[in-house]
Amino acid sequence: MSRPVVITGVGMVTPLGISSEVVFDRLIAGESAVRPISSFDTADLPSHLGAEIADFDAKEIIPGRAIRKMDRLSRIAVAAAKLAMSDAGLVIDDDNMDRVGITLGVAYGSVDVSVQFATTLFDEGPTMVNPILVPNTVMNAPAGHSSIVLGFRGINCTVNHKETSGETAIAFAAGQIKKGRADVMFAGGADVVGRLIYEILGRFRALSPLDGKDEAARPFDVRRNGAAAGEGAGVICLESLESARKRGAKVYGEVAGFGMSAAPSPLNTWPTSTQGPVTALTRALESAGIAPGDVSYISASASGHPALDDLEAKAVAEVFGEGPSGPRVSSVKGAVGESASSGGVRAALSAMSLVRGVVPPTAGLETPAFPLNHVIGTGSETDISYIVQNGFSSGGTFVSLVYKISD
């Protein structure tokens, strides 16, 4: 059984804003949310920039009683899922609740909650641990809270796949619908940045500045010297085309295919060979039944890390060709930072590009280091047929998704 899977709703909680329209408009305008970290002290660290979520009041989206049981990560994830459900116009009732599910990509989880739990446990004993902390230390907390708040009881699972967590979650969710195991799946990713994760990323030489020069987020630029840490949640509502038509839902586009591969490398970097990413891209195109020339835009995984950008640029050139004849290419991580589960946000933005016919620029890119068809400055109106979204993780895991204008 293989059913067409369409996107009927999007929800985002990002450093650029909460409303999907506002986020997209700011992104297209070339704005960036990367600025000095304000939620914790970075004075003793080599990096000081990041993209943090501001002006987010969970009470405006989530019922108050439910909020009290959630940590910050779950609040952001649940809010994104609830916004996606509202955008899809989906009503959960007794007739459909067993056919609606969720798959969320969570790379790091609530590390700060785990630290708080462990500190109290060892310093003051188990009787002093706040019981609310315990369920929020598990990776599945955001997905679990989402199913409770939204009111469905179908498939519920969490993907922990480093920087490809969001893309893998979307591929899995689409597969469940295609196979008839669900009619609707919420899918995407969520992660937050805190002091411990930020320091670890710095120690693993992931964050700018890697070379001691100016700190910034500059994907694909000759001056790139590491990523800027980011956070956020992006959830899309995936639905069988039959279900969407039956209830008269609007459709952003279709998940046309996906491909996955691996090319093991050290945990904190990427391989130098393009074999892994090229395999994922080729499988994605084959899954969608299209040729490289059919692709209009590539939502890149590039973050400004020299090894990642170099690998992705070479893989894209190998599959799609170089220069202005190739598809438009950009990375939104120059605007919202490198959140390990950013695949959900990028999927939501790709869905909006399908509808709007505009693709975002790469914020921070001024002098390209690679001969690709970059989008620089502000958004570019593009005749879109197919979009490819790349998720490349350190350690050597690759996922490519293909979206298309729905028939």
N, C-alpha and C positions, 0 to 999 in steps of 0.2 A: 504494500500500500504506500503510495507516495502522493501526498496532497500539497498543492501550492500553499506556501506560508507567506502571509503579508504582514506588514507593520501597520497597526491601526491607532497607536498612541505612543507618545514620547513624554518622558518626565526627567527633569534634571535639577540637581542642586549643585551648583558650581561656584568657583571663585568669581566668575563673570556675572552671576546672578542666579535667580530661581526660575523665573518665567522663561519658557523655551524661546519665545519670540525675542525677549530682551537679550538673552544669551547669544542667540544667533545674530541679531543685529549688531551687537557689540563686537562679536568675532569678525563679522564681515567688514566692519569699519576698521579693522586692524588693531583694536584695543587689546591690551594685555593686563592680566591680573597679577603678574609677577612683581612682587615688591618686598621690602624687608619684612621678615617674620615678626609678628607681634604677639602671638599667643604664648611664646616661651622665649627665654633668654638665649641668644646665640653668641654672646660676647666672647666665649671661650672656644668657639668653633671656627673652622676655616670658611664655612659658608654661612650666609645670612639672608639669602633670598628664598622666596617660595610663593606659591599661590594658595592663599587661605580663603575659606568661605566666610563671608561677612554678612551681617544683616539677615541672618536666617533665624526665624522664629518658628520652631516646630509646631507651636500651639495653633498657628494659623492653618495648618494642614492636617495635623494628627489630633485625635481626641485626647484631652488632658489626662484622663486616667491611664491611658495606654503609655503616654510619654514617660510617666514616672517609673516605668519598668525598663526603660531603654537607656543605653549609653548613647554617646554622641554619634557613633557610627551607625547604629540602628536607626536613630532618628532621621539621619540624612538619607539612608537607604529607603526607609519606609515612606518618607515624604516623596522621593522620586517615584516610587512604585505607585503611590496614591495619585500623583499628578499624571502618570501615564494612564492609569485606569480612568481618571476623569476625562483626559484628552480623548481616549478611545470611546467614551460614552458607554462603557460597559457597566452593567448592573449585575451584581452577584446575587443569585437566588437559589432556591432549593433545586431548580431544574438544571442549573449549570455548575454549581459549586464544586462538584466532584470532577469536572472536566477542565478546571482552571488551575494552573500551577505556577511555580516560580523557580527559576534557577539564577542564582546570583554569583558573580565572581568576586571573591574577597581574597586579596593577596596577603595582607598583613593582619587584618582583624583589629580587635580592640586591644592593642598592645599595652596602652596606658592603663586600661582597666585590669589587665592581667598583672601588671606591675603593682598596682594598688592592692590587688587581692593578695599577691605573694608577700608584699611588704607587711601588710597587716597580719597575715597568717604566721609569719616567722617572728615578727617583732612582738605581737600582742596575743597570739594564740588563736585557734580556730573559732572560739566563741565570740571573738570581737570582729570577725569578718561580716560585712554587710551582706545579707543573703541576696540582695539584688545584683551584686557583682558577679555571682557565680554563673548564672545563665548567660551573661553578656561576655564571658571570657571565651566562649566557643565560637568557631568560625560561622556556624549556621545561625547565630543569633539574628542578624539582619533579615535573612530569608524567613526565619520562624516568626519574628515580629510582623513581617509584612503579611504573611498568610493570616495571622490572627486579626490584624487591623482591617485588611481588605475583605476577609470573610470567606475565603475559598479553602478547599481541602483536597486539592489534587496534588500532583507531583511537587515535592519540595526538596530541593537539594542545593548544595553550595559547591562551587568549583574553586580550588586553591591551586592556581597554576601560574604563580608569579605575574609577570607583566602581560601575560596572555589570558588572565583569569576572565576578563569580561568577554573577550572574543570566544573563548571556549564555552562559556555559559550560553552565549547566543547560539552557537552551533549545536550544542546539546539540546537546547529548548526547541529549536527549529526541527531537529530530528524527531523529537517526541511527537510533534504535531504531524509531521509528514507520515509517521508510522501509525497515526490514529490513536495514540495513547493519551492525547489531550487535544482540546479544541482551542484553548487559549493558554499561552505561557508568557509570564512576565520574565524578562531576561535582561541582564546587564551587569554592572559592576559597581562596587563602592569601596572606598578606602579613605582613611583620614591620616593626616600627618601630625605626629607629636614629637616631643623632644627625643625619645629613645630611638624611634625609627629614623628621624632626621640625622642623629649622630651616627647610627649604623650605616646609613647610606653614604655619609661622608667618609667613614672609615673604609668602606668598600670602594671608594673612589668612583662614586656615581655622580656626585654633585659638582656643579661649577663653583669655584674655579679649580680645574685640575692642574693648571699650569702656573698658578700664582698671579695671573693677569686679571683683567676686569671680570667680575662675576656677572653672568647674564644667562638668559635662555636664548640660544641661537641655533635651532635645528637647521642642518644643511649648510650653515654659513662657514666661511673659511676661518672665522675666529671662534668657532664652537669650542667649548672647553668644559663640557659637562652639563647635566640637566639641572633644572630648578625643581625642587620637590613640589608636588601638588596634591590636592585632595578633591573629593567630590563623589557624586553618585549619578549614574545615568541608567535609566530603565526604559526599555521599549516593550510595548504590548504586541506580542506575536500572536497571530490568529490564522486558522485555516481560512482559505479564501471562501469556502462554502459558508462558514460561520459568519464571516464579515458581511457577505452579501445578504445572508438571511436576516441580519439585524440592521442592514442599511448603513454600516459603518463607513466612515471615510477611510481611504487607504493611502498611505504615504508611498509605499512601494513594496517590493517583494524580496524576500531572501532567496536569491536564485541559486546559491551554492556556497560551498566552503571547502577548504583544504587544510590539512595539518601535516606537520613533519617534525623531525628532530635531528639535530646535529650537535651532539654533546660537546660542551666546552667548559672551561672553568666557571664556577657558579657566579662570579661577579663580572663576567664579560661575555662577549659573543664570539662565535667562530669567525675565522677569516675567509673560509670557503663559502661561496654562495649556494652550495648544493642544497642545504636545508631550506632556506627561504624560497629558492627557485622551485623546489619540489612542492612546497605549500601553495605557492602562486599557481603553478601549473595544474595541480589537483583542483584548486578552486575554480579555475577557468573551465576545466573539463567537467566538473560537477554542474556548472551553470550552462554548459553546452555552447560556449562562446570562444572567440579567438581574442588574442591580445588587442587587436585593433578595434574591438568593440567597446573597450573600456574608455570612459570619458574622464574619470577622476580617480586618483588614489589618495585615500586618507592614510598618511604614512605614520609609522610607529616612531619615527625619528624624534629624539628628545634633545639633541645637542651633545650627546655623548659621542666622542670621535669614532669609537669602534662600531656602535650601532648605526650611526648615520652612514658611515662608509659601507657597511655590509648591505644595508637596505638600498642605498643608491645603486650599488653595483648589481644587486639582484633585480631591481626594477629595470635598469638599463638592459640587462641580459634578456629579460622576458618581453619588455615593451619597446625597447629602443631608446635612443637618446634624443635630446633636442626638442624643438617645438613640434615635431611630428608625433611625439608621444602624448600620453594622457596628461592632464594637469595633475600636479603633485603638490601637496602641502601637508604640514603637521600642525595640529592645534595645540601641541604641547608647548609651543612658544608663548601661548596665551594663558593656558590653564595649568602649566607645569606637568611634571611626570608623576601622575598618580598611577600606581601599578595596575589598578582596575579601571583605567580610563576608557577601556574599550566600550563600556556602556554609554558614556558621554559621547564618544565619537560616533557610535552607532546612531544615537538620537540626532546628532548633527548631520550625519549622512542622509538620514531620512528626510530632514528638512531641506537639504540641498536638492534631493530628488523633486520635491514639490516646488521649491522656489527657483530652481534653475540657476543657482549661484553657489560657487564653491569658495571656502574661506582661504585667506592667505596664511603664510607662515609668519607669525609675529617674531620679530628679532632677526629675520633673514634679510640681509642687505647685499652681501656679496656671496653668491652661491659657490660652493666648493665642487659641485657636481653638475654635469651637463644634462639636467632634467628640465621638464617643462614646468618650472616652479610658478606658484602663485605668490606674488610679492606685493606688499603694501596694503591693498584692500581686496575685498572679494572680487571674483571674476565671474561674469555671466557666462555660462557654458551650456552647450546643447548636450544634456546628460541622457545617456542611455543606460550605462552600467557604472557602478561605483565599486571599487575594491578597497576594503579596509584591512590593513596589516596590523597584526599583533606579534611582535618579536620579543622574546624574553631572554634575559641573560641566562646562561646555562644551556641555551640552544634549543628552545621550543618555538615553533612558528605556526601561526594560524592566520589564514587569509579568508575573509568573508566577501561575498559578492551580492550587491543589492541591484535591483533594476526597477525601472518604471513599470508599474503593474499593468498587465494587459486589460 
